[in-house]
Amino acid sequence: MFDILEADIVIMQECKIQRKDLTDEMVLVPGWDVFFSLPKHKKGYSGVAIYTRNATCAPIRAEEGILGVLTPPGSSIPWRDLPPDQHIGGYPRAGQLSSEVDAATLDSEGRCVVLEFPAFVLIGTYSPATRDSSRDDFRLGYLNALDVRVRNLVAQGKEVILTGDLNVILEELDTCNLREMLRKEGMTVEDWKGMPSRRIFNQLVVGGNVTGARDEG
């Protein structure tokens, strides 16, 4: 498959596999390195993988999660607490986050791989989807943390490439029957565009249609 794609980096989301079920064919791909983020507790759920062609674009650092609270393999020290020359940086600080979602829980669902290359930082993410209101706080907490991490990295002078599935509808043309759905919900298009998840997404996109003033940064 990688030969057909003719790519140097391949990013996958919703892998839905447990660590114990990884096979040699998935991990030991000739000429490629692979970096996984898999759920710590749930089975057959989420999962992100990034494959990099080691002859052309080997990363200099690799991390799992957004907040830096997980630990590297074989270490008991979280990424964010390692010396600056051993981590990627840009981790959200407590005062920057709008959610009280537990950091370890947020980073343990297998939703994000962060790789640093000499010229840029690559984020591969599989953001939580909207299923029902019971997960709204977690979903918004994740998107907020992702937005803050990107902004912090940019503030450090790093080029950031954000890839993956944000599970957010950006514009009306990206869905069907929006007007009918809004009519049933008693919402206007402006209300819909101003929803927190969509506002975060639009602020990350060049030319994004943000309701009201953009946040600083």
N, C-alpha and C positions, 0 to 999 in steps of 0.2 A: 504493500500500500504506500509506504513512504517513497519508494522509487517512482511511483505514479504521480504523487503529489509534487515531486521535485522541490521540496521545501527544506529549509534548514531548521525550522522550529515547527512542531506540530502540537497543538493544544487541544485537549479533550475535556469535556465536562460530562457530569452525570454518568460516571463510569460504573456505579452500582456494583462494586466488588469489594470483598474484604481482603485484608492483607494476606491472610492465610491461603486465599484462593488464587493469588498471583502465580502465573506460570513462567517458566523460563522464556517462552515465546513473547510474553508481555514485557519482561524486564531485561532480558539479555538480547537486545536487538543489535546486530553487528553494525558498528559505526555510529551508534546512538547512545546517549545517556538519557535516563528518564527520572523524573521527580514526581512523586505522588503526594496527594493529600487525601487520605481516606478517613471515613468516620471512625471515631474511637469506640463507639458503643452501638449505634444502629447498624443493622445488617441490610445489604442490598439497597444502599441509600447514598445519594449524592456522589462525591468523588471527583477529583480533578487530577489530570496527568499532563505533564509537559515533557515532550521528547525534544532533545536538541542534538543536532549533528555535531559530533565531537571534533571533527576535522575543521569546522568553520566557525562555530559559535558556542564554545564551551563557556558556561557561566563561571564567574569567580566566586559567587556566593549563592546559596539556595536556602530558602526558609519555607515553613508551612504555617499558614494562618496569617491574619491581618494584624493582630494586636501584639504579637511577639511574646506571648505568654507560654507557648509550648517550648519544649526543650529539644535541642539537636540530638540525633542518635548517639547514645553512649554518654550523655551528659545530663546532669541534674540542674543545670543553670539555664533559665529561659533565654531565648535569643536576645530579648531586649536588654538583658543584664550583662551580656558579654561585652568585652572591650570594643570600642568603636571600629577597630580594624577587623573585627570578626563577625560583625553583623551588618545588615543592610541599612537599618535606621528608619527614621520617619514614623516611629510608632506613636499612635494616638495617646495623648495624655488625658488623665481623668477629666480635667476641665474642658476638654475639647469635645467630649462625647455627650450626646443628648439622651442617651439611653442608659438604664441601669442593668441591662442584660449582663449576666456573669461572663467575664472575659474568657475563662477557660471553656465554658459551654459554647460560646460563640465561635471559638477557634477549633473546636473538637468535632465539628460535623463534616469535615472533609470538603471544605469549600474554597480553599485558596492556596495557591503556590506562588511564591515570589522569588524571582531569579534576578540576580544582578550581573550584568555584562559590563565590559569596560565603557561602553557608550550609552547604556540605558538600563533602566529597571523594567522588567516584564512582570506583570501581574496576570495570572490566569485564575478566573473566579467562576464559581457557580452559585449565584445568589439565591436565597430562599424565594420560592414562588408564593403567590397568594392562593391559599387553599381555603382558609376560613379565618375569622377574626382572632382565633386563639393564638395565632403566630404573628400577629401584626407587630407587636413590640419587638420580637426577635428579628423580624425581617427589616424593620426600620433601623434597628440597632446595628444590624450587619451593614446595611447600605451607608449609614452615617459613618461607621468605622472605616469602611472602604474609601469613602470620599475624603475623610480626614487624612488617612494614610497617603493617598495620592497627593493631596495638597502639601503635606509635610515634606514628602520626598522632593516635590517641585521646589519648595522653599529652600531646600538644601542644595539646589542647583542641579538636580538630577533630572534627566529626561525619563518620562514614565510612559509606558505603553500598557494600557488596560485592555484586556481581552476576556472573552468568555460570554456567559449568559447572565445578564443582570436581571432577567425576569421582570422587566418593566416595559410597558408599551410607551413608546416615545411620542408618537403622533397619531392622529385619527386614522391616517392611511395604513397604520400598522395593525389594525384590527377591523372587525366587521360589526355592523349594527351598533356602533357606539352611540349614535343619537337615540336609538330605541332603548338601549340600556340606561342611558342617562335620564331619559324621560321616566322610566320606571323607578329609578332611584331618586328622582326629584333633584337632579344635579344639572348645572350648566357646564358647558365645555370649559369655561374658565375655572370652575370648581375642580373639574377633573384634572386640568393641567396644573393646578396649584397643589395637588396632593403631595405629601412629603416625599414619597418615593420618586415621583415623576420630577419634582423640583430638583432633587439631588442628581438624577440622571441628566436632566437638561443642562445643569451647571457644569457637567463633565464634558458636554458635547459642544464643539465649536458651532456657534449659531443656534444653540439650543433656545427654545422658546420658554423663558423663565417668567413666571407670573410675579410682578413686582420687581424690586431691586435685587440684583445678584448679591450673594454673600461675598464678603471680601476674601481675597486669596485666589 
